[in-house]
Amino acid sequence: MQFGGRVNAMKASALFAIFFRLVIVAHQAATGQQPPENDKEASALTQAEHQPSALANQNEMEDWLIEDGKTEDRLVGIGVDRKVAQAFVSADKNRTLFPDWTFARTGGKSRVGVLFLPCNWEELAYVYLVQYSDGGWRITDQKELDCHYDETASVEEVQIRNPNRDEIAIHHACEGHGTGYLEQSFSVFLPIRGKLKTELETDEVLHSFPTAVRVRHDLDQASTFTVIPVVGSNSRAIEETRSSTLNNQLIVQRRVFRWDAARDRYIASRFTKVEFEPAS
């Protein structure tokens, strides 16, 4: 009788465990949640429950991301791919890389952050748009940046066509590379409705040094971009100054990108040559 009582107790315990598991699965199905695949995923979800509030400032967000060696789980908790988070943390053995966080004014009700994971840890960098909703921060869009060859890909907030709204400028994102060739781009994105909308994309760096031809056509081209005021307007424009050396001949040109509402993007003027006339 005693042995049979133990068996019945074990059966009851097993049935209770199965029933409890079914209740959890039913709750996840009803709420759209997916069960964590492993303990690390569960840890990341737990970390997400203790995120800073929507009122947190930039320093608070950055401190939270690197607090007590929890960077990997906290990145995953807001939506960064686990492999990307692992690579970022494992490559930073000297603790010289940090997630870069800023806030973007979008004109919407939800607070929006921009998270940048820089180069120097892999041949890639990442830009994430992170929105606060339903009591937590969650990534809504992202861009992957190639860091070849100089690892100078960077991100900045700029106010151009609207002084009360932020746009995201990305510098030195590699678009093509090979032996004797490098192409990097400059682009501007507008954070809108949880997405990064492309408004401008153009060359920033272009190096071409072919060696397999008899007549060389070496090109060394680089641009700088500056936000400049527009006369009689609160909006601004983007001025590009391009320096090009082709076969040892230097040319400096300048053009301006202004917002075109009809085309819904920035449109460039023609290049004009920049030269200095010495005093007679």
C-alpha positions as CSV (number, residue, x, y, z in Angstrom):
1,M,0.0,0.0,0.0
2,Q,2.8,2.4,0.8
3,F,4.5,1.7,-2.6
4,G,1.2,2.1,-4.4
5,G,0.7,5.4,-2.6
6,R,4.1,6.7,-3.9
7,V,3.2,5.7,-7.4
8,N,-0.1,7.5,-7.3
9,A,1.7,10.6,-5.8
10,M,4.3,10.5,-8.7
11,K,1.5,10.2,-11.3
12,A,-0.3,13.1,-9.7
13,S,2.9,15.2,-9.7
14,A,3.6,14.3,-13.4
15,L,0.0,15.2,-14.4
16,F,0.3,18.5,-12.5
17,A,3.6,19.3,-14.3
18,I,2.0,18.5,-17.7
19,F,-1.1,20.6,-16.8
20,F,1.1,23.5,-15.7
21,R,3.1,23.4,-18.9
22,L,-0.1,23.3,-21.0
23,V,-1.4,26.4,-19.2
24,I,1.9,28.2,-19.9
25,V,1.9,27.2,-23.6
26,A,-1.8,28.3,-23.9
27,H,-0.9,31.7,-22.4
28,Q,2.0,32.2,-24.8
29,A,-0.2,31.3,-27.7
30,A,-2.9,33.7,-26.6
31,T,-0.5,36.5,-26.1
32,G,1.6,35.8,-29.2
33,Q,4.7,35.0,-27.1
34,Q,7.2,32.3,-28.2
35,P,8.9,30.1,-25.5
36,P,12.6,30.9,-25.1
37,E,14.8,28.4,-27.0
38,N,17.4,28.2,-24.2
39,D,18.4,29.6,-20.9
40,K,20.2,32.5,-22.5
41,E,17.1,33.6,-24.3
42,A,15.2,33.3,-21.1
43,S,17.8,35.5,-19.4
44,A,17.5,38.1,-22.2
45,L,13.8,38.2,-21.7
46,T,14.2,38.7,-18.0
47,Q,16.7,41.5,-18.6
48,A,14.1,43.1,-21.0
49,E,11.7,43.3,-18.1
50,H,14.1,45.6,-16.2
51,Q,14.7,48.1,-19.0
52,P,15.1,51.9,-18.3
53,S,11.9,53.9,-18.6
54,A,10.9,56.1,-21.5
55,L,12.2,59.0,-19.4
56,A,15.8,57.7,-19.3
57,N,18.5,59.9,-20.6
58,Q,21.4,59.0,-23.0
59,N,23.8,58.2,-20.2
60,E,21.3,56.0,-18.3
61,M,20.7,54.0,-21.5
62,E,24.4,53.5,-22.2
63,D,25.2,52.6,-18.6
64,W,22.3,50.1,-18.6
65,L,23.6,48.4,-21.7
66,I,27.1,47.8,-20.3
67,E,26.2,47.3,-16.6
68,D,27.7,44.3,-14.8
69,G,28.8,42.5,-17.9
70,K,25.2,42.0,-19.1
71,T,25.7,43.7,-22.5
72,E,25.0,40.6,-24.6
73,D,21.7,39.8,-22.9
74,R,20.6,43.4,-22.8
75,L,21.3,43.8,-26.5
76,V,19.3,40.6,-27.2
77,G,16.6,41.8,-24.9
78,I,15.8,44.8,-27.1
79,G,16.0,42.8,-30.3
80,V,19.7,42.5,-31.5
81,D,20.4,39.2,-33.1
82,R,22.1,36.9,-30.6
83,K,25.1,36.2,-33.0
84,V,25.6,39.9,-33.5
85,A,25.5,40.6,-29.7
86,Q,27.9,37.7,-29.0
87,A,30.4,38.9,-31.7
88,F,30.3,42.4,-30.3
89,V,31.0,41.3,-26.7
90,S,33.5,38.6,-27.4
91,A,35.6,40.7,-29.8
92,D,35.8,43.6,-27.2
93,K,38.5,41.8,-25.0
94,N,40.1,45.2,-24.1
95,R,36.7,46.8,-23.3
96,T,37.3,49.6,-25.7
97,L,34.1,49.3,-27.6
98,F,30.8,50.6,-26.3
99,P,27.2,50.7,-27.7
100,D,26.5,54.3,-28.7
101,W,23.0,55.5,-27.9
102,T,21.2,58.7,-28.9
103,F,17.6,59.9,-29.0
104,A,15.9,61.0,-32.1
105,R,13.1,63.6,-32.3
106,T,10.5,62.1,-34.7
107,G,7.4,64.1,-34.0
108,G,5.6,61.0,-32.8
109,K,4.2,60.1,-29.4
110,S,6.7,57.2,-28.7
111,R,10.2,58.0,-27.7
112,V,12.8,56.7,-30.2
113,G,16.4,55.9,-29.7
114,V,19.3,55.2,-32.2
115,L,21.7,52.5,-31.2
116,F,25.1,52.2,-33.0
117,L,27.4,49.2,-32.7
118,P,30.7,50.5,-34.2
119,C,33.4,48.8,-36.3
120,N,36.7,47.3,-35.0
121,W,35.1,44.1,-33.8
122,E,34.2,42.6,-37.1
123,E,34.0,43.9,-40.6
124,L,30.5,45.2,-39.9
125,A,28.8,47.9,-37.9
126,Y,25.1,48.2,-37.1
127,V,22.6,51.0,-36.8
128,Y,19.3,50.2,-34.9
129,L,16.1,52.3,-34.6
130,V,14.7,51.5,-31.1
131,Q,11.2,52.5,-30.0
132,Y,9.7,52.6,-26.6
133,S,6.2,51.0,-26.5
134,D,4.2,48.7,-24.2
135,G,6.6,49.4,-21.3
136,G,9.8,48.5,-23.1
137,W,12.4,49.3,-25.7
138,R,12.3,47.3,-28.9
139,I,14.2,47.5,-32.2
140,T,11.9,48.3,-35.2
141,D,14.5,48.7,-38.0
142,Q,18.2,48.3,-38.7
143,K,21.0,48.9,-41.2
144,E,24.1,46.8,-41.6
145,L,27.3,48.8,-42.5
146,D,30.4,47.3,-44.2
147,C,33.6,48.7,-42.5
148,H,36.2,48.0,-45.3
149,Y,39.0,49.1,-45.3
150,D,39.5,51.8,-42.7
151,E,36.7,51.0,-40.2
152,T,35.5,54.6,-40.2
153,A,31.8,54.0,-40.6
154,S,29.9,56.4,-38.3
155,V,26.5,57.8,-37.4
156,E,25.3,61.2,-36.5
157,E,22.0,63.0,-35.9
158,V,21.4,66.1,-38.0
159,Q,18.7,68.7,-38.3
160,I,18.3,69.6,-42.0
161,R,14.9,70.3,-43.5
162,N,13.2,70.6,-40.1
163,P,15.0,72.1,-37.1
164,N,12.6,70.3,-34.8
165,R,13.1,66.9,-36.3
166,D,16.2,64.7,-36.4
167,E,17.6,62.8,-39.4
168,I,20.2,60.1,-39.3
169,A,23.4,60.6,-41.4
170,I,25.7,57.7,-42.0
171,H,29.3,58.2,-43.1
172,H,31.8,55.9,-44.8
173,A,29.7,52.8,-45.3
174,C,31.5,50.6,-47.7
175,E,29.6,49.8,-50.9
176,G,32.4,48.1,-52.8
177,H,36.0,47.0,-52.4
178,G,38.6,44.9,-54.1
179,T,42.3,45.1,-55.1
180,G,43.1,48.7,-55.7
181,Y,39.4,49.7,-55.3
182,L,37.3,51.2,-52.5
183,E,33.9,52.9,-52.5
184,Q,32.2,54.4,-49.5
185,S,28.9,56.2,-49.3
186,F,27.2,59.0,-47.4
187,S,23.5,58.6,-46.7
188,V,20.7,60.3,-44.8
189,F,17.7,58.5,-43.3
190,L,14.5,59.8,-41.7
191,P,13.1,57.9,-38.7
192,I,9.4,57.6,-39.4
193,R,6.8,55.2,-38.2
194,G,9.4,52.8,-36.8
195,K,11.5,52.7,-40.1
196,L,14.6,54.3,-41.5
197,K,13.5,56.0,-44.7
198,T,16.2,56.7,-47.2
199,E,16.3,60.4,-48.3
200,L,19.8,60.7,-49.8
201,E,22.6,58.4,-50.9
202,T,25.8,59.4,-52.7
203,D,29.5,58.7,-52.9
204,E,31.7,59.9,-50.1
205,V,35.0,58.1,-50.9
206,L,36.1,56.6,-54.2
207,H,39.6,55.2,-54.7
208,S,40.6,53.3,-57.9
209,F,44.2,52.3,-58.6
210,P,44.2,49.8,-61.5
211,T,47.6,48.2,-62.1
212,A,46.7,45.7,-64.8
213,V,46.6,48.2,-67.7
214,R,49.3,50.0,-69.6
215,V,47.7,53.5,-69.2
216,R,47.0,54.2,-65.6
217,H,43.8,56.0,-64.6
218,D,44.3,56.5,-60.8
219,L,41.4,58.2,-59.0
220,D,41.6,59.4,-55.4
221,Q,38.2,61.1,-54.5
222,A,36.8,62.2,-51.2
223,S,33.9,64.4,-50.1
224,T,33.0,66.3,-46.9
225,F,29.4,67.1,-46.1
226,T,28.3,70.1,-44.1
227,V,24.8,71.3,-43.1
228,I,24.4,74.9,-44.1
229,P,21.6,77.5,-43.5
230,V,19.2,78.5,-46.2
231,V,18.6,82.3,-46.6
232,G,15.1,83.3,-45.4
233,S,14.2,79.8,-44.2
234,N,14.3,77.7,-41.1
235,S,15.3,74.7,-43.2
236,R,18.8,73.8,-44.1
237,A,20.7,72.2,-46.9
238,I,23.7,69.9,-47.3
239,E,26.8,71.2,-49.0
240,E,29.3,68.7,-50.5
241,T,32.9,69.6,-51.2
242,R,34.5,67.0,-53.4
243,S,38.3,66.7,-53.9
244,S,39.3,64.5,-56.8
245,T,42.8,63.7,-57.9
246,L,42.9,62.0,-61.3
247,N,46.2,61.1,-62.8
248,N,47.9,63.6,-60.4
249,Q,45.5,66.4,-61.5
250,L,43.6,68.0,-58.6
251,I,40.0,69.2,-59.0
252,V,37.9,70.7,-56.2
253,Q,34.1,71.0,-56.7
254,R,31.1,71.9,-54.7
255,R,27.4,71.3,-54.8
256,V,24.3,71.6,-52.6
257,F,21.6,69.1,-51.8
258,R,18.2,70.7,-51.0
259,W,15.0,69.0,-50.0
260,D,12.5,68.5,-52.9
261,A,9.0,67.9,-51.5
262,A,7.6,66.7,-54.8
263,R,10.2,64.0,-55.2
264,D,10.3,63.3,-51.5
265,R,14.1,63.3,-51.3
266,Y,17.2,65.5,-51.4
267,I,18.2,66.7,-54.9
268,A,21.7,67.9,-55.8
269,S,22.6,71.0,-57.7
270,R,25.3,70.9,-60.4
271,F,28.9,70.8,-59.3
272,T,30.8,74.1,-59.5
273,K,34.6,74.3,-59.6
274,V,36.3,75.8,-56.6
275,E,39.5,77.6,-57.4
276,F,41.6,80.3,-55.7
277,E,42.7,83.3,-57.6
278,P,45.9,84.8,-56.1
279,A,46.1,88.5,-55.6
280,S,47.8,90.4,-58.5
